[in-house]
C-alpha cells in the first residue's frame, strides 16, 4: 500500500513522534479530509499559522487522496492561494480531491476550511512513482 511508504511523514506519519498527526478519511467520491488542530509552535507572524504549514497541509491532503486510489506519487508543482489568515490555534478541516487522471500524471485540488469558510486552497500536479497491486 502506498501509505506504508509514508509512515515517517512529518504531517501524517504514524511512526514519526514529531508528526502533526493528520488522519485522512474518505470524503466524497474519491476525495479525503482530515481535521487539524494548530498550535503556537506552528505560527509565522504573531498569532497566524505559518504559510509553509498551510502549503504542507494542502500538499499532504492531495498526496493522501492519491493514496486512497492506490497511487504513490510525488508533487511536480504546487500552487497555493492564501485567502484569509488562519489563527495559529485554529481547528480546521483539510480536504482534497482528484481533478484529472492521466497516469502517470495526476491533477488534484485541496482546500482548508475553518467554520465552513475557505481559508486557503491549492492545486498541484503529481507524477506517479508506482501503483499498488
C-alpha positions in Angstrom: 0.0 0.0 0.0 1.5 3.4 -0.9 0.6 4.9 2.5 3.1 2.5 4.1 6.0 4.3 2.4 4.8 7.5 4.2 4.8 6.2 7.8 7.6 8.7 8.8 5.9 11.7 7.2 6.1 14.9 9.1 2.4 15.5 8.6 0.6 12.1 8.6 3.3 9.7 9.7 2.2 7.1 12.2 5.8 6.2 13.2 7.2 9.8 13.5 7.0 11.1 17.0 7.1 14.7 15.7 4.3 14.1 13.1 1.4 16.6 13.1 -0.8 13.5 13.3 -3.1 14.1 10.3 -5.5 11.2 9.8 -7.2 11.3 6.5 -10.6 9.6 5.8 -12.6 9.2 2.7 -14.6 12.3 1.6 -17.0 12.4 -1.4 -16.3 10.1 -4.4 -12.5 10.0 -4.5 -11.5 12.6 -2.0 -10.2 12.8 1.5 -10.5 15.0 4.5 -8.8 15.4 7.9 -9.2 17.6 10.9 -6.1 19.6 12.0 -5.6 21.5 15.3 -3.0 24.2 15.0 -0.7 25.4 17.8 1.5 28.4 18.7 4.5 26.2 17.8 3.4 26.5 14.1 3.0 30.2 13.8 4.6 32.6 11.4 3.5 36.1 12.2 2.2 36.6 15.7 -1.0 34.5 16.1 -1.0 33.4 12.5 -0.4 29.9 11.2 2.8 29.8 9.1 2.2 29.8 5.4 4.5 26.9 4.9 2.4 24.8 7.2 -0.7 25.7 5.2 1.0 24.7 2.0 2.2 21.4 3.6 -1.4 20.7 4.8 -2.7 21.2 1.3 0.0 19.1 -0.3 -0.4 16.3 2.3 -4.2 16.1 1.6 -3.6 15.7 -2.1 -1.0 13.1 -1.5 -3.3 11.1 0.7 -6.1 11.5 -1.9 -3.8 9.6 -4.3 -3.1 7.0 -1.7 -6.8 6.4 -1.5 -6.9 5.3 -5.1 -3.7 3.3 -4.7 -1.2 5.7 -6.3 2.2 6.6 -4.9 3.3 9.9 -6.5 5.5 13.0 -5.9 4.5 16.6 -6.2 5.5 18.1 -9.5 4.2 21.6 -8.8 2.1 23.2 -6.2 0.1 26.4 -6.3 -1.3 27.9 -3.2 -3.8 30.7 -2.8 -3.9 32.2 0.7 -7.4 33.7 1.0 -7.5 34.5 4.7 -5.1 34.4 7.7 -5.5 31.2 9.8 -5.1 31.7 13.6 -2.3 29.5 14.8 -4.5 27.8 17.3 -7.5 27.2 14.9 -9.1 23.9 14.3 -9.5 23.5 10.5 -10.5 20.8 8.0 -8.3 19.9 5.1 -9.9 18.4 2.0 -8.6 17.2 -1.3 -10.0 15.7 -4.5 -8.8 14.3 -7.8 -9.4 16.6 -10.8 -7.8 14.7 -13.6 -6.1 11.3 -14.0 -3.7 10.6 -16.9 -1.4 8.1 -15.5 1.4 8.7 -14.7 0.2 12.3 -14.2 -2.5 13.5 -11.8 -4.0 16.8 -11.1 -5.6 17.5 -7.7 -7.1 20.3 -5.7 -7.3 20.9 -2.0 -8.6 23.5 0.5 -8.5 24.4 4.1 -11.8 25.3 5.8 -12.4 27.0 9.1 -16.0 27.1 10.2 -17.1 26.3 6.7 -15.1 29.2 5.2 -12.3 28.5 2.6 -9.1 29.9 4.2 -6.6 28.6 1.6 -6.7 26.4 -1.5 -4.2 24.6 -3.5 -3.8 22.7 -6.8 -1.0 20.5 -7.9 0.3 18.1 -10.5 1.8 14.8 -9.3 3.9 12.2 -11.0 3.3 8.6 -10.2 6.2 6.6 -8.6 4.4 3.2 -8.7 1.0 1.7 -8.4 -0.3 -0.6 -5.6 -1.1 -4.1 -6.7 
